[in-house]
Amino acid sequence: MSWYSRLTLRGRTVVVGSVLTAVLVVIGVAVPVPYVAVGPGVTFDTLGSVDGTPVVSFSGDGVPTSVDDPVPAGGQLNMTTISVTDGVRLFQALGLWATGEYALAPREDYYPPDKSVDQVRAEDAQAFRDSQSSAEIAALNHLGYPQVVYVGTIPAGSPSAGVLEPQDQITGIDDTAVTDLASLSTALQGTSPGQVVGVKVLRGGAEQTVKVTLGDPPAGSTGQDATQPAERGYLGVSAVQRPTAPFTITISLEQIGGPSAGLMFTLGIIDKLGGQDLTGGKFIAGTGTMSIDGTVGPIGGVLLKLITARDAGATVFLVPERNCAEARTQVPEGLQLVKVATLDDALSALETIRAGGTPPGC
């Protein structure tokens, strides 16, 4: 370091400052921070196609011809997403934040330390598949498709364990037809513990009859097939009532994760199957989970989804009621916010918009 000792004070200051600056630059460029950058994502029209594949498609028997009706020019029903950028470096994070369209969030909020990235992605993918199923059920319920009864969960030790299977469709008990939960309850009236009944099910597309020895209902049971009076036979399944259609509904966006597209998928299915244009030629976007009973649930990242919708050209955005307070804080110019708590709210709002009116806003 003899060269350093021969430097003037100013020269030493320059050298030290340069080294520190170089170190800071290396850290800023190369060292990841424990944050993710959360920003606007992509948006897809549930009435449209991606790379030539319809987002929502139908196959099999009995598909209404309305699914092929052209969408009015400009009409869209778009689901929206956010983007989550992991592994960001310090300077990259600061640059994204400075744009005003990204937020920095602790990494553990999106990738919990007790789960791998692959586990998180798998859970998000499953939540997305569940949202598709709920959207389909809610849409078919709204359109009045016939109801059927399925086997849901089967508790361990249940009289039906090892005999019935989850997703069996129950069509009858002995000589009594089962078409809904009420008829299942009726079919079990007059039975008693220990009695053997023939449960008719559709399994894998084929009808068969399986024998179940009814048991004693558990204390305090409130299941659909249990049990007042107490001596009534207990089938021991959690029965689920769902609408059914002779065709298959397919949603082709496997790369999306999470449940927040449920509302827009439901509206897209109703638009195609119901034979009525819901858009009125307007670019409508939105977000919200969908329960099978038609309840619209809140989601995360609503402000970023508003930006996603605005940048894509949407003029109306359907906001879950419980997200309205946050959405009001930063409304992109030219984007009308519409408050929805249920599927009926959303359909009523779209009807009002088509008629030229103003639906309830946030």
Disulfide bonds with the S-S distance in Angstrom:
Cys324-Cys362 1.95
